């Protein structure tokens, strides 16, 4: 996956950064020092990483992406989940719109059965205004005070895949995912990595029960399915939006969009989305594929 700058005014500065750091980046790829490898993520500068194809900065990154474990996982899931797409083909309307109660229930049953998780359009009397709509790509969110974009990447592959999305200018609807970096946990990291922005403000009854709905939606697990490919992701509600005037009905983190197969081009597409009925918090976040024996 290649990313190019959409900001021509940065091109002159970008070329200067490239010339200055090419020798250093070559050394970083062959040096076994863990401190130098960390410098590859945090020290080369966001300007270079965000406005340049990864291969131009890290000459060997194309090879590393070929063996990137998440990349291989999505390929396997994509192949298997075509069975889910096939099952949904005659159930999902061709035109994106609100589903009828009958359509929604039939689709819900199919998703629940094929992915072997309990999903629901309504929990505790609360539902969204729709369960079939257009998703658009979102930026990374600040996870704790002092967080920055560099800290979101564990390695050069992370930068190549997700760094160019950038950081949202403000916090998510519920603020930081953790009160401090010291209190930041692996669970908080996964929640931001796989987060959704949903139109909580359009949920029936929201205006009359703002406090109740706010607490209900905070980090609520949902499953999102690309009906055209069958690719599916379990994520949490980490923000509210997008605005109605955008024409989109929900947003997904860079990682969510990647695993839905919607990270390229316009970075949007039609998806199905339901609550995950998981009171014991047993369903992990991230890409999910059809279980054995569910085809």
Secondary structure, DSSP 4 states (H G I P E B T S, - for coil): -----S-GGGHHHHHHHHHHHHHHHHHHHH---HHHHHHHHHTS-HHHHHHS-HHHHSTTHHHHHHT-HHHHHHHHHHHHHHHHHHHHTTTS-SS--PPPHHHHHHHHHHHHHHHTS-EESEETTEE-S-SEEEEEE--B---STT--GGGG-SSHHHHHHHGGG-B-SS-BTTB-SSSSTTT--HHHHHHHHTEEEE-GGGSTTTTT-HHHHHHHHTT-EEEEE-TTT--EEEEEEEEE---GGGS-SEEE-HHHHHHTT--STT-EEEEEEEEE--TT--SPSEEE-PPTT--
